[in-house]
Amino acid sequence: MRLIDYVHQGGLIMYILVILNIIGITIILWKIFSLYSYKSRLDLIAKFIVDSFEEKTSKSSIGESLKHSLAKDEVDNEMSKLESGLNTVKIIASIAPLLGLLGTVIGILGAFDVISKKGLSDPSLFAGGISLALITTVGGLIVAIPHLIGHNYLVRAIDKIQAKLEDKVFSKVF
């Protein structure tokens, strides 16, 4: 059986899972590319943040703790740009198994409906419902697992970049 046959057999739930998978994998690949691009420009970005920070604080005399807090806010604002899209990946990783479970329930419900109408005389009649249940469960897990791994990888990579950026900014500001 070909992959597309499994998707067709899984019905609407599988089509939704395929669409979510395409969206999520696209975001993950885009974020990985963005992170590598960002890492190569880290010194330039740190200089931009320091210049912006010094422009904002040069007009006023503020304490060291407030300066530290403002510098941290500048870095956090820059990091929020990198974090865009991560919630979508996390949501996909969270709802994919639930969609698989929904397909499972729909498939089992269909199987019991056939059993109640036709009885157990021909097992092939209710096998379609059981098949739907198993296919959507597998589909949900196949979508969720790589998205969860991708989300965790990206969060860890962004945390490392943030630490490096903070070191660079704080070493120039203080």
N, C-alpha and C positions, 0 to 999 in steps of 0.2 A: 504494500500500500504506500502511495506517495504522501508526502507531507501535506499537500493541499487537500488530499482526500480526508485526512484526519481533521483538518480545519473545517471542511464542509460538514463532516459527520458531527463535529462538536457544535455546530449551529452558531447562533448569534453570540453566545458567550465567547466562543473561540475567535470570532471576527473582532470582537472588542479587545480581546487579549492580544491579538496580532497588531492591532492599531496602537494599543498602549506600548507594546514592545518596540515598535518602530519609533514612536515618539521618544521613549526613554533611552533607547540605544543611541539615537541621534543626539540627544542632550548630553549623554555621557561622553560620546566621541568629541562633541563640540567643546565640552568642559576640559577634557584632557588636552586637546589642542590649545585651548586658551591658557591653561596652566603652564604648559611648556613655553608658550610665547611670553607669558607674563614673567616666568623665571628668567628668561634671557634679558628682560628689560628691567630687572629688579633695581639696579643701581640708579637708572634714570628715573624710575618711579619714586624711589626714596628721595632723590634730589628734588623732584617736583613737590613732594609732600613737605620736605624741610623748607623749601622756598615759600610755599603757601603758608606754612605754620609761622615762619618768621615774619611774613608780611602781616599776618593777623595779630601777632603779639608784639610787634615792634612799637606800635602806637600806645601801648598801655604797659604799665608796670604791674606785673602779677607775680604771685609767689611760685616757688618751684613745684609745689604739689599741683597747683592749678595748671602750670605749664605741662607737667607730666600727663595730667588728665586730658588736656587739649591735644597733645601729641598722640596719645592713645586713641582719642576720638578720630583724629585724621586718618590714622592707620585703619581703624575699624570701618570708616566710611569707604576707604579704598577696598577693603576686603569684602564689603557687601556687594560690590560689583562682581567679584569672583564667585560669590555664593549664589548668585541668581541661577535659577534652574534646578538647584539641588533639592528643593522641596518637591518639585514635580517628580523627580526620580524616586524620592522617598515615598511619595504617595503611591506611585506605581508599584513599588516593592511591597507596600502595605495592602493595596486593594487587589492585586493579582490573585493571591491565594483565596481571598474572599469571593472573587468572581468564579474561581475554580470550584469553590464549595457551593456557590449558587448553582452552577451547572450540574454538580453532583446531585443536589437536591431535586432539581428539575428532572434529571435523568431517572432517578429512583422513583420520583412521583409518576413519571410516564410509564415506567415498568410496572408499578403497582396498579396504575389505571388499566393497562393491558391485561394484567392478571385478573383484575376484578371483572372485566368484560368478557374475556375469552377463557379464563381458567389457566391451569398449568399444563394443558394437554400438549401445547407446542412451545417449547422453550425459546425457539427462534423469534417468537412474537415479542417477548419482553426483553430479549437480548439487546435490542437497539437502545433501550433506556439505560441499561447497565453500561453499555458501551459509551453513551454520551456522558454518563457520570464519571467514568474513569478517564476519558479523554480530556474533559474540562479540568479535572483535578490535576492531571499531569501538566496540561497547558498552563494553568495558574502557577504551578511551582516552577515550571521552566521559565516563565516570565519573571517571577519574583526573585529567584536566587541571584541571577546576574545583576539585577538592579540593586539589590541589597549590597552585594559585593562592590559594585561600582560606586554607590553612594558612600560607603565606608572608606573606600580608597580616596575618593575626591575630598571628603571631609578631612582625612588625615593629611593629604597633600596640601590643602589650603591652610591647615594649621601650621605646617612646617614653613610654608611661604610667609605666613603672618609673623611667625617668630623671627625669621630672617629679616623681614622688612622692619619689624620693631627694633631689632638690634641695630640695623643700619640707620634708621631715623633717630633713635635715642643717642647713638654714638655721635651723631652730627649736631644734635640739638643741645645735649648736655655735656 
